[in-house]
């Protein structure tokens, strides 16, 4: 069964943290990297992905504390497919956006962002 309808549904109802992170990713603040949101990859739908860089970004809310085993299996599968997975908690995205932006920059460029 395809994850495409689920991905479409999730794109229509983003969390506040997903909306905030998407405003950074889509505005090109990670230059040279095109991200998609709520994208199907195999049996999963990931929050954000840069296919060219094989980078998945997940924004986790409180429900993820109760599904740690599922998230670990999901991450292991994505990594087995060659993806790197970064995870941020909702409150990190909403309260520490500059730190999140710098972590993303470091991940894709291997250096601190220019001032």
Residue frames as a rotation matrix with the C-alpha (Angstrom) as fourth column:
UNK 1
0.575 0.818 0.000 0.00
0.818 -0.575 0.000 0.00
0.000 0.000 -1.000 0.00
UNK 2
-0.115 -0.618 0.778 1.31
0.608 -0.662 -0.437 3.43
0.785 0.423 0.452 -0.94
UNK 3
-0.220 -0.063 -0.973 2.16
0.913 -0.364 -0.183 6.05
-0.343 -0.929 0.137 1.67
UNK 4
-0.808 -0.162 0.566 1.37
0.454 -0.784 0.424 8.88
0.375 0.599 0.707 -0.75
UNK 5
0.179 0.920 0.349 -2.18
0.296 -0.389 0.872 9.61
0.938 -0.053 -0.342 0.56
UNK 6
0.609 -0.022 -0.793 -0.86
0.793 0.025 0.609 9.61
0.006 -0.999 0.033 4.14
UNK 7
-0.491 -0.862 -0.125 1.97
0.843 -0.506 0.183 11.95
-0.221 -0.015 0.975 3.16
UNK 8
-0.515 0.382 0.768 -0.51
0.339 -0.732 0.592 14.34
0.788 0.565 0.247 1.52
UNK 9
0.582 0.785 -0.210 -2.67
0.454 -0.099 0.886 14.30
0.674 -0.611 -0.414 4.63
UNK 10
0.324 -0.551 -0.769 0.33
0.900 -0.070 0.429 15.04
-0.291 -0.832 0.473 6.86
UNK 11
-0.700 -0.583 0.411 1.44
0.694 -0.692 0.201 17.93
0.167 0.426 0.889 4.63
UNK 12
-0.122 0.762 0.636 -1.98
0.243 -0.599 0.763 19.53
0.962 0.248 -0.112 5.12
UNK 13
0.865 0.491 0.106 -1.80
-0.017 -0.184 0.983 19.34
0.502 -0.851 -0.151 8.92
UNK 14
-0.090 -0.982 -0.165 1.74
0.310 0.130 -0.942 20.21
0.946 -0.136 0.293 10.06
UNK 15
0.422 0.087 -0.902 2.57
0.906 -0.077 0.416 20.71
-0.033 -0.993 -0.111 13.71
UNK 16
0.985 -0.092 -0.148 3.77
-0.076 -0.991 0.110 24.16
-0.157 -0.097 -0.983 14.82
UNK 17
0.223 -0.969 0.101 7.34
-0.226 0.049 0.973 22.83
-0.948 -0.240 -0.209 15.00
UNK 18
-0.097 -0.211 0.973 7.13
0.811 0.550 0.200 21.29
-0.577 0.808 0.118 11.51
UNK 19
0.780 0.445 0.440 5.76
0.618 -0.663 -0.423 24.56
0.104 0.602 -0.792 10.14
UNK 20
0.824 -0.513 -0.240 8.60
-0.327 -0.777 0.538 26.53
-0.462 -0.365 -0.808 11.79
UNK 21
-0.084 -0.904 0.419 11.32
0.057 0.416 0.908 24.20
-0.995 0.100 0.016 10.50
UNK 22
0.167 0.217 0.962 9.80
0.931 0.285 -0.226 24.12
-0.323 0.934 -0.155 7.02
UNK 23
0.977 0.194 -0.091 9.96
0.161 -0.945 -0.283 27.92
-0.140 0.262 -0.955 6.90
UNK 24
0.282 -0.948 -0.145 13.76
-0.543 -0.283 0.791 27.59
-0.791 -0.144 -0.595 7.20
UNK 25
-0.289 -0.462 0.838 14.21
0.291 0.792 0.537 24.62
-0.912 0.399 -0.094 4.89
UNK 26
0.342 0.502 0.794 12.08
0.888 0.105 -0.449 25.92
-0.308 0.859 -0.410 2.05
UNK 27
0.968 0.028 -0.248 13.55
-0.020 -0.982 -0.187 29.41
-0.248 0.186 -0.951 2.11
UNK 28
0.689 -0.724 0.041 16.95
0.267 0.201 -0.943 28.09
0.674 0.660 0.331 1.13
UNK 29
0.669 -0.455 0.588 18.63
-0.727 -0.566 0.389 28.79
0.156 -0.687 -0.709 4.44
UNK 30
0.229 -0.663 0.713 20.51
-0.044 0.724 0.688 25.55
-0.972 -0.189 0.137 3.89
UNK 31
0.339 -0.041 -0.940 21.89
-0.834 -0.476 -0.280 26.62
-0.436 0.878 -0.196 0.49
UNK 32
-0.451 -0.546 -0.706 22.36
-0.864 0.464 0.193 24.01
0.222 0.697 -0.682 -2.17
UNK 33
-0.989 0.151 0.004 20.01
0.141 0.933 -0.331 21.52
-0.053 -0.327 -0.943 -0.53
UNK 34
-0.450 0.891 -0.057 16.41
-0.683 -0.302 0.665 21.03
0.575 0.338 0.745 -1.62
UNK 35
-0.948 0.164 0.271 14.15
-0.118 0.610 -0.783 19.54
-0.294 -0.775 -0.559 1.04
UNK 36
-0.365 0.907 -0.211 10.76
-0.201 0.145 0.969 17.91
0.909 0.396 0.130 0.69
UNK 37
-0.670 0.194 0.716 8.32
-0.737 -0.059 -0.673 17.57
-0.088 -0.979 0.182 3.55
UNK 38
0.094 0.709 0.699 6.24
-0.555 0.620 -0.554 14.56
-0.827 -0.335 0.452 4.55
UNK 39
0.022 -0.213 -0.977 7.88
-0.980 0.190 -0.064 12.43
0.199 0.958 -0.204 1.89
UNK 40
0.901 0.298 0.316 7.34
-0.351 0.927 0.128 8.68
-0.254 -0.226 0.940 1.52
UNK 41
-0.166 -0.924 -0.344 10.50
-0.941 0.253 -0.226 6.57
0.296 0.286 -0.911 1.70
UNK 42
-0.855 -0.099 -0.508 9.86
-0.054 0.993 -0.102 2.83
0.515 -0.060 -0.855 1.55
UNK 43
-0.206 0.830 -0.519 7.35
0.767 0.466 0.441 1.89
0.608 -0.307 -0.732 4.25
UNK 44
-0.192 0.027 -0.981 7.68
0.863 -0.470 -0.182 5.23
-0.466 -0.882 0.067 6.06
UNK 45
0.573 0.243 0.782 6.75
0.527 -0.841 -0.124 8.89
0.628 0.483 -0.610 5.69
UNK 46
-0.284 -0.763 -0.581 9.53
0.959 -0.224 -0.176 11.17
0.004 -0.607 0.795 6.93
UNK 47
0.415 0.455 -0.788 9.03
0.552 -0.814 -0.180 14.73
-0.723 -0.360 -0.589 8.13
UNK 48
0.735 -0.271 -0.622 11.71
-0.570 -0.743 -0.350 16.26
-0.368 0.612 -0.701 5.86
UNK 49
0.431 -0.641 0.635 14.22
0.539 0.747 0.388 14.80
-0.723 0.175 0.668 3.41
UNK 50
0.347 -0.462 -0.816 16.97
-0.819 -0.574 -0.024 16.03
-0.457 0.677 -0.578 1.14
UNK 51
0.933 0.085 0.351 17.28
0.055 0.926 -0.373 13.19
-0.357 0.367 0.859 -1.36
UNK 52
0.706 -0.708 0.009 20.44
-0.171 -0.182 -0.968 14.61
0.687 0.682 -0.250 -2.95
UNK 53
-0.187 -0.786 0.589 22.20
-0.799 -0.227 -0.556 14.60
0.571 -0.575 -0.586 0.42
UNK 54
-0.074 0.285 -0.956 20.38
0.220 0.939 0.263 11.50
0.973 -0.191 -0.132 1.77
UNK 55
-0.974 -0.226 0.034 19.45
0.044 -0.332 -0.942 13.45
0.224 -0.916 0.333 4.90
UNK 56
0.004 0.983 -0.182 16.22
0.531 0.152 0.834 12.87
0.848 -0.100 -0.521 6.84
UNK 57
-0.898 -0.173 0.404 15.08
-0.218 -0.621 -0.752 15.32
0.381 -0.764 0.521 9.52
UNK 58
-0.143 0.846 -0.514 12.49
0.649 0.472 0.596 14.22
0.747 -0.248 -0.617 12.04
UNK 59
-0.616 0.095 0.782 10.65
-0.524 -0.790 -0.318 16.56
0.588 -0.606 0.537 14.43
UNK 60
-0.489 0.330 -0.808 9.45
0.493 0.868 0.057 14.62
0.720 -0.370 -0.587 17.45
UNK 61
0.006 0.586 0.811 6.67
-0.649 -0.615 0.449 15.48
0.761 -0.528 0.376 19.86
UNK 62
-0.236 -0.072 0.969 5.83
-0.956 0.195 -0.218 13.92
-0.173 -0.978 -0.115 23.20
UNK 63
0.786 0.609 0.107 4.28
-0.575 0.784 -0.235 10.82
-0.227 0.123 0.966 21.59
UNK 64
0.464 -0.674 -0.574 7.75
-0.408 0.412 -0.814 9.76
0.786 0.612 -0.084 20.42
UNK 65
-0.390 -0.567 0.726 8.84
-0.909 0.109 -0.403 9.08
0.149 -0.817 -0.557 24.00
UNK 66
0.146 0.562 0.814 6.31
-0.632 0.686 -0.360 6.22
-0.761 -0.462 0.455 24.01
UNK 67
0.969 0.218 0.117 7.32
-0.047 0.627 -0.777 4.85
-0.243 0.748 0.618 20.62
UNK 68
0.291 -0.949 -0.123 11.10
-0.797 -0.312 0.517 4.75
-0.529 -0.052 -0.847 21.05
UNK 69
-0.225 -0.366 0.903 11.34
0.089 0.915 0.393 1.16
-0.970 0.168 -0.173 19.75
UNK 70
0.621 0.523 0.583 9.41
0.646 0.079 -0.759 2.04
-0.443 0.849 -0.290 16.58
UNK 71
0.914 -0.298 -0.274 11.54
-0.374 -0.882 -0.286 5.14
-0.157 0.364 -0.918 16.00
UNK 72
0.013 -0.961 0.276 14.75
-0.610 0.211 0.764 3.13
-0.792 -0.179 -0.583 16.51
UNK 73
-0.064 0.036 0.997 13.64
0.520 0.854 0.003 0.50
-0.852 0.519 -0.074 13.99
UNK 74
0.867 0.455 0.203 12.60
0.427 -0.469 -0.773 3.21
-0.256 0.757 -0.601 11.55
UNK 75
0.641 -0.713 -0.284 15.94
-0.677 -0.700 0.227 5.00
-0.360 0.047 -0.932 11.91
UNK 76
-0.195 -0.725 0.660 17.82
-0.221 0.688 0.691 1.71
-0.956 -0.012 -0.295 11.47
UNK 77
0.303 0.371 0.878 15.89
0.733 0.498 -0.463 0.98
-0.609 0.784 -0.121 8.26
UNK 78
0.994 0.073 -0.086 16.50
0.011 -0.821 -0.571 4.48
-0.112 0.566 -0.817 6.87
UNK 79
0.311 -0.950 -0.035 20.20
-0.756 -0.269 0.597 4.21
-0.576 -0.159 -0.802 7.70
UNK 80
-0.123 -0.324 0.938 20.33
0.218 0.913 0.344 0.81
-0.968 0.247 -0.042 5.99
UNK 81
0.617 0.420 0.665 19.10
0.744 -0.038 -0.667 2.62
-0.254 0.907 -0.336 2.87
UNK 82
-0.229 -0.867 0.444 21.97
0.921 -0.340 -0.189 5.11
0.314 0.366 0.876 3.11
UNK 83
0.422 0.447 0.788 20.12
0.181 -0.894 0.410 7.99
0.888 -0.031 -0.458 4.81
UNK 84
-0.834 -0.497 -0.239 21.44
0.387 -0.218 -0.896 9.99
0.394 -0.840 0.374 7.74
UNK 85
0.238 0.970 -0.040 18.74
0.624 -0.121 0.772 10.83
0.745 -0.209 -0.634 10.28
UNK 86
-0.897 -0.368 0.246 18.67
0.071 -0.669 -0.740 13.94
0.437 -0.646 0.626 12.45
UNK 87
0.043 0.924 -0.379 16.05
0.806 0.192 0.559 14.24
0.590 -0.330 -0.737 15.19
UNK 88
-0.878 -0.184 0.442 14.88
-0.080 -0.854 -0.514 17.34
0.472 -0.487 0.735 16.99
UNK 89
-0.484 0.750 -0.452 12.24
0.830 0.229 -0.509 17.69
-0.278 -0.621 -0.733 19.69
UNK 90
0.331 0.725 0.604 9.38
0.820 -0.538 0.196 20.09
0.467 0.430 -0.773 19.01
UNK 91
0.889 0.059 -0.454 10.53
0.347 -0.735 0.583 22.42
-0.299 -0.676 -0.674 21.80
UNK 92
-0.163 -0.985 -0.053 14.05
0.579 -0.140 0.803 22.57
-0.798 0.100 0.594 20.32
UNK 93
-0.439 0.049 0.897 12.66
0.870 -0.227 0.438 23.73
0.225 0.973 0.057 16.99
UNK 94
0.504 0.784 0.363 10.30
0.642 -0.621 0.449 26.24
0.578 0.007 -0.816 18.59
UNK 95
0.970 -0.065 -0.234 12.62
0.153 -0.585 0.797 27.59
-0.189 -0.809 -0.557 21.30
UNK 96
0.189 -0.979 -0.077 16.15
-0.044 -0.086 0.995 27.07
-0.981 -0.184 -0.059 19.96
UNK 97
0.926 0.320 0.199 15.81
0.163 0.137 -0.977 27.70
-0.340 0.938 0.075 16.22
UNK 98
0.589 -0.768 -0.252 19.32
-0.798 -0.502 -0.335 29.14
0.131 0.398 -0.908 15.82
UNK 99
-0.250 -0.668 0.701 20.86
-0.720 0.612 0.327 26.01
-0.647 -0.423 -0.634 17.39
UNK 100
0.373 0.465 0.803 18.74
0.227 0.794 -0.564 23.81
-0.900 0.393 0.191 15.10
UNK 101
0.979 -0.021 -0.201 19.77
-0.193 -0.400 -0.896 25.87
-0.062 0.916 -0.395 12.07
UNK 102
0.190 -0.982 0.002 23.45
-0.980 -0.190 0.057 25.57
-0.056 -0.013 -0.998 13.03
UNK 103
-0.154 -0.196 0.968 23.16
-0.332 0.933 0.136 21.80
-0.930 -0.301 -0.209 13.59
UNK 104
0.753 0.483 0.448 21.63
0.278 0.383 -0.881 21.43
-0.597 0.787 0.154 10.11
UNK 105
0.810 -0.504 -0.299 24.33
-0.574 -0.579 -0.579 23.59
0.119 0.640 -0.759 8.56
UNK 106
-0.095 -0.887 0.452 27.05
-0.897 0.273 0.348 21.54
-0.432 -0.372 -0.821 10.27
UNK 107
0.138 0.230 0.963 25.48
-0.008 0.973 -0.232 18.31
-0.990 0.024 0.136 9.07
UNK 108
0.842 0.297 0.451 25.33
0.411 0.190 -0.892 19.31
-0.350 0.936 0.038 5.42
UNK 109
0.831 -0.534 0.158 28.45
-0.255 -0.617 -0.745 21.50
0.495 0.578 -0.648 5.18
UNK 110
0.493 -0.664 -0.563 30.74
0.773 0.631 -0.067 20.14
0.400 -0.402 0.824 7.91
UNK 111
-0.716 -0.696 0.050 31.50
0.600 -0.651 -0.464 23.65
0.356 -0.302 0.884 9.15
UNK 112
-0.322 0.581 -0.747 29.84
0.612 -0.474 -0.633 26.44
-0.722 -0.662 -0.203 11.11
UNK 113
0.488 0.578 0.654 27.55
0.873 -0.334 -0.355 28.76
0.013 0.744 -0.668 9.12
UNK 114
-0.531 -0.657 0.535 28.96
0.644 -0.723 -0.249 32.08
0.551 0.213 0.807 8.00
UNK 115
-0.588 0.260 -0.766 28.14
0.610 -0.481 -0.630 35.02
-0.532 -0.837 0.124 10.26
